[in-house]
Amino acid sequence: MQHSAAHAYQQVGKQTVSPRVLEANLLSRAAAQLQMVRDDWDNRRHELRDALLFNRKLWNIFLTSVTGESSQLPDKLRENIANLGLFVMKQTVSMQDNPVPAKLDTLININRELAAGLRASRPAE
């Protein structure tokens, strides 16, 4: 887990996949890392910091992308993603301050649901 989310984004981006699939794959990867820590808390708690860091960096990329002037997303969608990203950041800080395995469920579910939505709503190519 030493690769940053930005590096992972670049590496996966080199493959010939659509941006939606790329984002879905990275969200799934972040969810899987968090889930592994959640499922084996006693043995993997030491991996929490790195899993949260990867997720936070990924969401930082999303936030930067949707709030940038070059974003072509509709304003309402940009606002919704930005609000969700801020919520994820707050949940991450909360988890760092008071690590409780059950608190990971929210972050895991958000990533999985968004990944599923990205995969399901592929535009016609």
N, C-alpha and C positions, 0 to 999 in steps of 0.2 A: 504494500500500500504506500510505497514511497513516491509513487508518481502523483503529481498534482492533478487536479481535475482538468486544468487547462491543457496539460500535456496529454492526458487521456483523450480529451476532446479532439486535439490535433491528430493524434494517432488514429483514432477511429475515423476521423474525418478524411483521412487519406484513402480509406476504402470507398468504393463507389456505392454509397447509400445516400438516400435523401436526408436532408437536415432533420426531418421529423423522426426518421428511424434512428439516426445518430443520437438525437436527444433522448428518445425512448430507451435506447440501449444504455446510455450513461445513467439515466434515472434508475433503470433496473439494476445496474451494477451497484450504484450507491445504496439502493434498498437492500440488495443482497448482503452487502458488507455490514450494514446496520443489523440485518436479521441474524447474521451469524453471531454477532456479539450478543444480541438479545437471547438467542436460543441457548447459548452456552456461556452465560454471564460469569459464572464462577471461574471458568478457564480462559475466557477471552475478554474480560473486562479491560485488560491492558490495551486492547485494540480499539477501544471506544474513541479515544482522541483522534486517531488516524481516520476512522470511519466518519466521524463528525466533520473533520477537516475536509475530507474529500467531498462530502455532501455540501458543506458550506461553500467551498470553492465553485462547485458546479452551479449552485443556486446564485452565487455572485455573478457568474457568467450570464446566466439567464436574466438576472436583474439589470445588468449593464446593457445587455442586448435589447431588452424590451423597452427600457427607458431612454435609449439613445435616439438621437434625431433620425438616424437611418432606418429605424424599425418601420416596417411596412404593415405591421399588424394594426387592426382597428383599435381606436383609442380605448374602447371599453375592455377589449381583451388584454391590451397592454396594462391597463389599470388592475384588472383581476389577477394577472400573473405577478405584477409588482406587489400587490397586497399579499398574495400567497407566499411570495418570496420573503417578504418582511416577516410574515408569521413563522416561516421555516427558520429564519435567522433567530427570532425570539425563542423558539422551541429549542434550538441548538444551544443557546446561551443558558437556558433553564436546565437543560440536560447536563451541561458542563458544571453548573453550579451545584446541582443536586442530582447526581446520577442514579436513576432508578430504571431498571430494565423496561418496565411497562410504559415509561414515557417515550421510548423509542417507537412504539406502535404508531403514533401519529406521523412521525417523519417517514416511516416505512410505507404507511398507507398512502400518504400524499404522493410519494415518488411512484409507487406502483400504479395508482389510479391515473396519474398524469401520463405515465408511460403507456398505459393501456389506451388512453384517449388519443395520444399521438399516433399510435399504431392503427387505431380504428378509423381515424379521420384523414387518411392519406388522400391527398388531392389526385385527381386523374392525371396521369402523365402521358 
